[in-house]
Amino acid sequence: MITQTTIQLEKTSYQQAKEILNQMGFSYSQIITLFNNMIVSNNGLPFEFKVPNNITKQALYELEIKQGKKFKNIDDLFDDLDS
């Protein structure tokens, strides 16, 4: 039995995705079916999805406001990571 559903997507990204999938030889519908089947097969999303922890959130915020740590070279970066 086949069912039909309606989804709402941002038009530009939808068109871009359709174009990419078409170049790969797939229809949008085929990929939605594949994704649905992978959810069932994996009993969840077919990829890891994590919510950032507080340390990651703080690091991202520091990068956004350009106050993250700066290093002169890669060795200094690794020394800081090891400490």
Secondary structure in CASP SS format (residue, H / E / C, confidence):
PFRMAT SS
TARGET T0000
AUTHOR 0000-0000-0000
METHOD secondary structure of the structure
MODEL  1
M C 1.00
I C 1.00
T C 1.00
Q C 1.00
T C 1.00
T C 1.00
I C 1.00
Q C 1.00
L C 1.00
E C 1.00
K H 1.00
T H 1.00
S H 1.00
Y H 1.00
Q H 1.00
Q H 1.00
A H 1.00
K H 1.00
E H 1.00
I H 1.00
L H 1.00
N H 1.00
Q H 1.00
M C 1.00
G C 1.00
F C 1.00
S C 1.00
Y H 1.00
S H 1.00
Q H 1.00
I H 1.00
I H 1.00
T H 1.00
L H 1.00
F H 1.00
N H 1.00
N H 1.00
M H 1.00
I H 1.00
V H 1.00
S H 1.00
N H 1.00
N C 1.00
G C 1.00
L C 1.00
P C 1.00
F C 1.00
E C 1.00
F C 1.00
K C 1.00
V C 1.00
P C 1.00
N C 1.00
N H 1.00
I H 1.00
T H 1.00
K H 1.00
Q H 1.00
A H 1.00
L H 1.00
Y H 1.00
E H 1.00
L H 1.00
E H 1.00
I C 1.00
K C 1.00
Q C 1.00
G C 1.00
K C 1.00
K C 1.00
F C 1.00
K C 1.00
N C 1.00
I H 1.00
D H 1.00
D H 1.00
L H 1.00
F H 1.00
D H 1.00
D H 1.00
L H 1.00
D H 1.00
S C 1.00
END
